[in-house]
Amino acid sequence: MAELRTTFAGIKSPNPFWLASAPPTDKAYNVVRAFKAGWGGAVWKTLGEDGPPIVNTASRYGSLEVGGLRMVGFTNIELITDRPLQVNLDEIKQVKRDWPDRALVVSLMVPCVEDSWKTILKKVEETNADGVELNFGCPHGMSERGMGAAVGQVPDYVEMVTRWCKQHTRMPVLVKLTPNVTSILGPARAAKRGGADGVSLINTVNSIIGVDLERMAPQPVVAGKGTHGGYCGPAVKPIALNMVAEISRDPECAGLPISGIGGIATWQDAAEFHALGATTVQVCTAAMHYGFKIIDDMVDGLGNWLDAKGHAGVGGIVGRAVANVTDWQHLDLNYKTVALIDQAACIKCGLCHIACEDTSHQAIAAKKAGSERRYEVIDAECVGCNLCMYACPVTDCISMVEVATGKRPITWLEHPNNPLRQTAK
Amino acid sequence: MDDIAARRLGADELERNFADIHVPLDRKRALIEASRCYFCHDAPCLEACPTGIDIPGFIRKIATDNVKGAATTILSENVMGGACARVCPVEVLCEAACVRQAQESKPVRIGALQRYATDWLFERKLQPFTRSPATGKRIAVVGAGPAGLACAHRLALRGHDITVFEARPKAGGLNEYGVAAYKVPNDFAQAEVAFILDIGGIRIEHGKALGRDVTLARLRQDFNAVFLGTGLAGANALALEGEDMAGVMDAVAYIERLRQAKDKGALEIGRRVVVIGGGNTAIDIAVQARRLGAEDVTIVYRRGPQQMGATGHEQELAQTNDVRIKHWAQPTRLIGHKGRLKEVELEYTQLDERGRLMTTGDRFTLPADMLFKAIGQNFVASPLGELLELSGGRIAINADRQTSLANVWAGGDCVPGDDLTVSAVQDGKVAAEAIDRALRA
């Protein structure tokens, strides 16, 4: 089978699947169970400064259910670890000793004071952990205390803290980025300037996952009130993919290793992140939903797929799709597709027709011969938008077929309708 | 054990045998099932429903926990949506048309979802309907079965006052007296009648039979309009010698006794039972005979499984209740001893080259302590007293369910068409709207 061993920012792991810093990595018990199940690495749940431990609420998670599917989106208002610092450090040291081949990275969040970072970095070094991940991402709770996303949203702070950390430790320093910014490139470039060995993204998205209409309060409800939380799970994957791609194709961030995070539940999800430039991926919600055993198919499925595609290892696909991510203005406006309905597969639900008729281009005719329904694409009206293909509940019933126009490719930059078009000299 | 006896089974077993045959969907299951609906455009299921219930519409409401809205959508088109959810042959109507049937041979369980919504409303005793202002018009409805009650309900909604004349002590028609007990347990038919009457404006006079206690001529004089929903009063006979001997029974009459029996154990049933017929009544009597404790029950039908009036689903129900279905045979002789049935002689049948049914000459006998005739019912026209045009032996109607008499409408089993509760409800509803239009003209 294809080689799944990965080196990310100098950190080795037997496969690219790490557990993200989160409740599943809060203590040795969980992490050891994960390693036994086959996870390639883990980022230990964020440690804070020594002192009175953090206090958490009862009722911490909220879930978005869509069409009967549970946890399509997930949110939490949990803070960093609520266990004493030394307990965590002792456990990290023991786990690393017992599992030397796995990546064990420690997530950190302390106040924006150089000494605070210096102090905790020394303590983490003593555990022999493989690296640290700076938590500049959590959008809730800690951000009110000037940490987490409050740092991650200010590129100058990101750069400053990263630089401190690089000065005060020999360990690789990963910077975990918050998606709660207008452009991910600000903090990503700052991390690079600060000397980061890699970035991991995305952290959770600021959100209210739902409103309890009985209690008239945002979920999760804590004694009648709620607060914004960190959104994750399959629903955030598109946001994460875009941000990973933005960094991958940014010349200033060139060479910055990426650990992809956000809604990864299967090996296909992982492969998409790899294709957009991630060297490793981190998983949380899927494990919280189904337990650690999902790793079996992730490893197996990715390996089988790489074999089928003729890749010797994960490295063969990292960044492979980046060159095809471009700006809208570079797309070929003469490229044409039309919908094709496989009449033999059609179950006559009419969803393609009504979607096109009510909300798009009136390009699917509803015909009726006696009681027999038939839906036919009107090629001349079809703009190739894909809507019918997605509304159709039957797999592969509607396909989008490329139509030869005989016209040469043309982008908006050259298009006659563009007043600012570039004309050939 | 006697050949015909009561109490073949203990009270506990009988209670289990006649309890609800279907486990209702709870909320969680209903939500999962509702999520399977594609919310089709111009939905085939809707087209397949004789009452035209907006099926995708009510299922979507279930999916959003708007169960009251779902029930109201159903009951607006079919006020007996609760009974139909239990007795409709959905496997040949809405569920047969479901696109998921085409896709994966597993339709959305529309009947079960309809029951979930209507049960929800009934359990909470909610009344979604209110009557329009009183019109002062009076309409006579003959027969308190599905057609009559559906007509009465719709007319009452439109503000008219209705008097229903019903020969039997209870309303509900076949839902009360005919359908297999395990399909409508817990006195459901009466709960539905109460729901229908709850809107007001409907008075039922029990013990009033057409032709005996009231006449059509008098009703036409005393009321602004008349709706006939009398059903089928006659049972078809085998036309064999000895049909009057002990042990030879009419299935419909027996089921009626069974439905009304507080103590099912008191009913006498044969040890070896033969049922003649191929419709749902044949299945109903056969399965219920088994569930009363009959040891061997055989349905004999003169044609094949495809020609049976009973749906495939019903045939399967018979078979899983250990009822044997013997196709291509018909009875030729009833053999008794001292006035009691002992055996049935049957002859094999087949189709000739022109597709006509013929006997082969080969005969065989089945031991039988009881034989149930379930070969259909017929319309008895004599109580009408007046000359109403008939069609195929039943009351002729136009698209509005209007008869050949100007102020008389009819529907249900006494008119041509499918003998289904859902069709009867549609007849009553359509007639009511036509009557309302006529009275306002």
Interface residues (C-beta under 8 A of the other chain):
Chain A: G67 G68 I347 K348 C349 G350 L351 H353 I354 A366 S371 R373 P393 V394
Chain B: L31 I32 S35 Y38 F39 C40 H41 D42 A43 P44 E47 A63 V99 R100 A102 Q103
